[in-house]
Amino acid sequence: MFENKCELFGTLALGALLVAGPARAQYVFDPANADEQAKPGTLYFGSAKDDGGRYIRDVTVVLEGQQTSYVLITSAAGRFRGKFLIDAPPKDVKASCAKAGYSLLRVSKRLSLSGTAPSVQIDCVLVRGAARTDASAPPSDSRTQQ
C-alpha cells in the first residue's frame, strides 16, 4: 500500500491537517512590546463582524500587495492586528475576509491621516450563507473603500 516511510508520513500529516480544525495565527502583535514599536512597516488592524454587528472569531483576513501577502486570523474577540512591510502603498493593498459558512458582504478600509504613523483599519462584514446586497447600509466614507 505505502511504498516508503515518506509516503506514509505525508499521508498521516495531511490527515492530521484535515482534522486539526481552524487555522490559528502564528504572529500576535503586542503593542506593549518595545520591539513592535520600532519594527518598520504599516500597522494593519481591524475586525470581522456579522451583518447583525456581532464579532466573528477565526475569520481569515488576507492582505495582498503586488508580490507579497499576509494571512491573519481574527481572535476570539473578532479582531486582528499586525505590522507588516508590504510591497505596495497601503492605499493599494487589497484586503479580503473569509470564513466557512459565511459570505463576504463588504470590506471597508481607512488609512491613517497624513502626518501620523502609518496604519490601516480594515473592517469586514460577513453574512451567513449566500451574499446579499444591503441597500439600507449607510454610505461609506470615500476614504474607506478599496
C-alpha positions, -999 to +999 in steps of 0.1 A: +000+000+000+026+026+010+059+023-009+080+041+017+080+058+050+079+093+034+046+084+017+031+071+049+043+102+068+029+125+042-005+108+043-006+109+081+004+146+081-023+155+056-049+136+076-038+155+107-043+188+089-077+179+078-090+172+113-070+198+131-097+225+130-094+261+120-061+277+114-045+299+141-024+329+136+013+324+144+021+361+148+005+381+176+010+418+177+019+431+212+019+469+213+034+468+248+065+451+234+091+478+226+103+457+195+068+461+180+070+499+182+104+501+165+095+475+138+093+490+104+061+488+083+025+497+084+001+487+112-029+468+098-057+462+122-095+457+123-123+434+129-148+410+114-185+412+122-217+396+110-244+417+095-260+420+130-229+436+144-216+406+163-178+399+162-168+367+144-138+346+155-115+326+132-121+347+101-092+346+076-080+380+066-057+383+036-037+414+028-022+414-007+004+436-022+020+433-056+041+402-048+036+397-011+007+387+010-001+381+047-027+359+062-042+368+096-069+351+117-093+370+139-090+364+176-118+351+199-128+388+201-132+390+163-102+413+159-067+412+142-036+434+140-001+431+127+027+454+115+040+444+080+062+456+052+041+451+020+055+458-014+026+483-022+015+516-007-012+510+019-039+525-004-031+498-030-031+468-006-061+446-012-079+431+017-103+402+018-120+382+045-135+347+045-149+320+068-166+287+060-204+291+062-203+329+056-202+351+025-184+385+024-209+414+024-183+442+024-148+453+033-140+488+044-105+503+046-095+535+063-060+549+060-044+569+088-043+607+085-012+621+068+015+631+094+007+602+117+023+568+120+011+547+090-018+525+099-048+509+080-080+499+096-098+471+078-133+460+088-152+431+072-189+423+074-199+388+066-233+372+064-242+335+070-249+317+037-251+334+003-240+370-002-267+397-005-266+434-012-277+456+017-294+487+002-301+500+037-265+502+047-252+537+052-228+551+026-192+547+035-167+575+037-149+578+004-116+572+021-129+538+033-135+519+001-108+499-017 
